[in-house]
Amino acid sequence: THGQPHAVISERHRVAIQSAIDMAMEGLDLLRTGRGDVVTIVANTVRSALEQMGTVTGNTYSNELLDNIFHKFCIGK
């Protein structure tokens, strides 16, 4: 059985984390093919996964996130 979650996250964070997991799994699947020509694709996939996690941790800022902050909180008005 699964216990109760210990933290509440926003839908945006949930989507970003799930996307990062999906990308990491995709990279792992590509590596498992054993083909040497997938290394660049895997590197880009892992980079994208890290960027998704960065949107959760605050290490990566997207234009969409900044627009959302300005729209919701009227910063600078």
VMD Tcl script that draws the C-alpha trace (Angstrom):
set ca {
  {0.00 0.00 0.00}
  {1.01 3.59 -0.56}
  {1.15 6.08 2.29}
  {-0.28 9.55 2.20}
  {1.78 12.13 0.32}
  {3.97 14.27 2.57}
  {3.82 17.41 0.48}
  {1.32 19.21 -1.63}
  {2.62 20.40 -4.98}
  {1.09 22.61 -7.59}
  {-0.27 21.13 -10.79}
  {2.53 22.90 -12.69}
  {5.14 21.18 -10.52}
  {3.42 17.81 -10.85}
  {3.39 18.12 -14.63}
  {7.04 19.21 -14.72}
  {8.14 16.34 -12.48}
  {6.16 13.80 -14.49}
  {7.63 15.20 -17.70}
  {11.15 14.92 -16.27}
  {10.49 11.30 -15.26}
  {9.13 10.48 -18.71}
  {12.16 12.06 -20.40}
  {14.59 10.23 -18.13}
  {12.85 6.94 -18.86}
  {12.97 7.68 -22.59}
  {16.71 8.30 -22.32}
  {17.18 5.08 -20.40}
  {15.21 3.13 -23.00}
  {17.37 4.61 -25.75}
  {20.56 3.64 -23.90}
  {19.27 0.09 -23.51}
  {19.12 -0.28 -27.29}
  {22.91 -0.44 -27.21}
  {23.19 1.71 -30.31}
  {26.12 4.09 -30.22}
  {24.37 6.69 -32.35}
  {21.82 7.54 -29.64}
  {24.28 9.21 -27.26}
  {23.54 12.74 -28.52}
  {19.79 12.11 -28.40}
  {20.08 10.75 -24.86}
  {22.16 13.76 -23.78}
  {19.51 16.13 -25.12}
  {16.74 14.11 -23.46}
  {18.53 14.20 -20.10}
  {19.18 17.93 -20.49}
  {15.47 18.49 -21.11}
  {14.60 16.41 -18.03}
  {16.98 18.50 -15.92}
  {15.45 21.71 -17.27}
  {12.00 20.44 -16.27}
  {13.25 19.76 -12.74}
  {14.89 23.18 -12.74}
  {11.48 24.79 -13.23}
  {10.42 23.13 -9.96}
  {13.55 23.97 -7.99}
  {13.80 27.51 -9.35}
  {17.04 26.92 -11.24}
  {15.39 27.30 -14.65}
  {12.95 30.00 -15.61}
  {10.77 29.77 -18.69}
  {9.07 32.70 -20.38}
  {5.76 30.98 -19.63}
  {6.55 30.89 -15.90}
  {7.61 34.54 -15.82}
  {4.50 35.58 -17.77}
  {2.38 33.59 -15.31}
  {3.98 35.32 -12.32}
  {3.49 38.77 -13.83}
  {-0.09 37.94 -14.79}
  {-1.11 36.47 -11.41}
  {0.72 38.80 -9.08}
  {0.88 42.02 -11.11}
  {4.56 42.53 -10.27}
  {5.87 45.86 -11.47}
  {2.49 47.51 -11.91}
}
mol new
graphics top color blue
foreach p $ca { graphics top sphere $p radius 0.5 }
foreach p [lrange $ca 0 end-1] q [lrange $ca 1 end] { graphics top cylinder $p $q radius 0.2 }
display resetview
